[in-house]
Amino acid sequence: MSIPFAAHIPFVEHLGCKMQRYDSGQSELTLVLKDDVHTNSFGVAHGGVLMTLLDVAMAHAARSLNLHLPNGGPGLVTLEMKTSFMRPGLGTLRAQGSVLHATAKMSFCEGRVLNEAGELCAHATATFKFLRALPVSGRQVRPA
């Protein structure tokens, strides 16, 4: 049984990701790969799908630190992410995120994607910044 994501993320919901848990600086989500949606020309998980799983898993691990605050605390954005791919992703994938270190404004996280056999398919580290929600409608891009 899955639980709701911390925030409405249309892209992640469209992919079919299911949140399994996020608490105490840890998270886990799953995705059943579909050949006509999630794969590349080799018939395995597209790297962008794996990176999305890693990003969402690590972000939810970071968000879980603030569940005690009103509305679950501030949102966050990914500042940087480094990913390594070890083996092709097939079948049902499990992404796990964990917080390595956090401050009031930043969270440094690690993530991994495992295949059905529990083998490591991809690994990532990322830095997230906590911030309040910003309105997007009516905003204008300033010239550089």
For each residue, the residues with C-beta under 8 A, 3 or more apart:
1:
2: 18 19 20 30
3: 19 20 21 22
4: 19
5: 8 9 12 13 19 56 60
6: 22 60 63 72
7: 75
8: 5 13
9: 5 12 13 56
10: 13 14
11: 14 15 52
12: 5 9 15 17 52 56
13: 5 8 9 10 16 17
14: 10 11
15: 11 12 31 37 38 49 52
16: 13 31 32 34 37
17: 12 13 29 30 31 52 53 56
18: 2 29 30 31
19: 2 3 4 5 22 27 28 29 60
20: 2 3 28 29 30
21: 3 26 27 28
22: 3 6 19 26 27 28 60 61 63 64 97
23: 26 27 64 67
24: 64
25: 61 62 64 65 98 99 102
26: 21 22 23 61 64 96 97 98 99
27: 19 21 22 23 57 58 60 61 64 96 97 98
28: 19 20 21 22 57 94 95 96 97
29: 17 18 19 20 53 56 57 60 94 95
30: 2 17 18 20 92 93 94 95
31: 15 16 17 18 38 49 53 92 93 95
32: 16 91 92
33: 38 39 45 49 89 90 91 92 93
34: 16 37 38 39
35: 38 39 43
36: 39
37: 15 16 34
38: 15 31 33 34 35 45 46 49
39: 33 34 35 36 42 43 44 45 46
40: 43 44 45 46 47
41:
42: 39 88
43: 35 39 40
44: 39 40 88 89 90
45: 33 38 39 40 49 50 88 89 90 93 121
46: 38 39 40 49 50
47: 40 50 51 83 85
48: 51 52
49: 15 31 33 38 45 46 52 53 89
50: 45 46 47 53 54 83 85 89 93 113 121 122
51: 47 48 54 55 81 83 122 124
52: 11 12 15 17 48 49 55 56
53: 17 29 31 49 50 56 57 93 95 111 113 122
54: 50 51 57 58 81 83 95 97 111 112 113 122 124 126
55: 51 52 58 59 78 81 111 124 126
56: 5 9 12 17 29 52 53 59 60 95 97
57: 27 28 29 53 54 60 61 95 96 97 111
58: 27 54 55 61 62 81 97 98 109 110 111 124 126 128
59: 55 56 62 63 76 78 97 109 128
60: 5 6 19 22 27 29 56 57 63 64 97
61: 22 25 26 27 57 58 64 97 98 99 107 109 111
62: 25 58 59 65 76 97 99 102 107 109 128 130
63: 6 22 59 60 66 67 72 73 75 76
64: 22 23 24 25 26 27 60 61 67 99
65: 25 62 73 99 102 107
66: 63 69 72 73 74 130
67: 23 63 64 72 73
68: 73
69: 66 72 73 74
70: 73
71:
72: 6 63 66 67 69
73: 63 65 66 67 68 69 70 130
74: 66 69 130 131 132 133
75: 7 63 130 131 132 133
76: 59 62 63 107 128 129 130 131
77: 128 129 131
78: 55 59 81 126 127 128
79: 106 126 127 128 129
80: 126 127
81: 51 54 55 58 78 124 125 126 127
82: 124 125 126
83: 47 50 51 54 122 123 124
84: 122 123 124
85: 47 50 121 122
86: 120 121 122 123
87: 115 119 120 121
88: 42 44 45 121
89: 33 44 45 49 50 93 113 115 121 122
90: 33 44 45 115 116
91: 32 33 115 116
92: 30 31 32 33 115 116
93: 30 31 33 45 50 53 89 113 114 115 121
94: 28 29 30 113 114
95: 28 29 30 31 53 54 56 57 111 112 113 114
96: 26 27 28 57 111 112 113 114
97: 22 26 27 28 54 56 57 58 59 60 61 62 109 110 111
98: 25 26 27 58 61 109 110 111
99: 25 26 61 62 64 65 102 107 108 109
100: 108 109 110 125
101: 107 108
102: 25 62 65 99 106 107 108
103: 106 107
104: 130
105: 129 130
106: 79 102 103 127 128 129 130
107: 61 62 65 76 99 101 102 103 127 128 130
108: 99 100 101 102 125 126 127 128
109: 58 59 61 62 97 98 99 100 125 126 127 128
110: 58 97 98 100 123 124 125
111: 53 54 55 57 58 61 95 96 97 98 123 124 125 126
112: 54 95 96 120 122 123 124
113: 50 53 54 89 93 94 95 96 120 121 122 123
114: 93 94 95 96 118 119 120 121
115: 87 89 90 91 92 93 118 119 121
116: 90 91 92
117:
118: 114 115
119: 87 114 115
120: 86 87 112 113 114 123
121: 45 50 85 86 87 88 89 93 113 114 115
122: 50 51 53 54 83 84 85 86 89 112 113
123: 83 84 86 110 111 112 113 120
124: 51 54 55 58 81 82 83 84 110 111 112
125: 81 82 100 108 109 110 111
126: 54 55 58 78 79 80 81 82 108 109 111
127: 78 79 80 81 106 107 108 109
128: 58 59 62 76 77 78 79 106 107 108 109
129: 76 77 79 105 106
130: 62 66 73 74 75 76 104 105 106 107
131: 74 75 76 77 134
132: 74 75
133: 74 75
134: 131 139
135: 138 139
136: 139
137:
138: 135
139: 134 135 136
140:
141:
142:
143:
144:
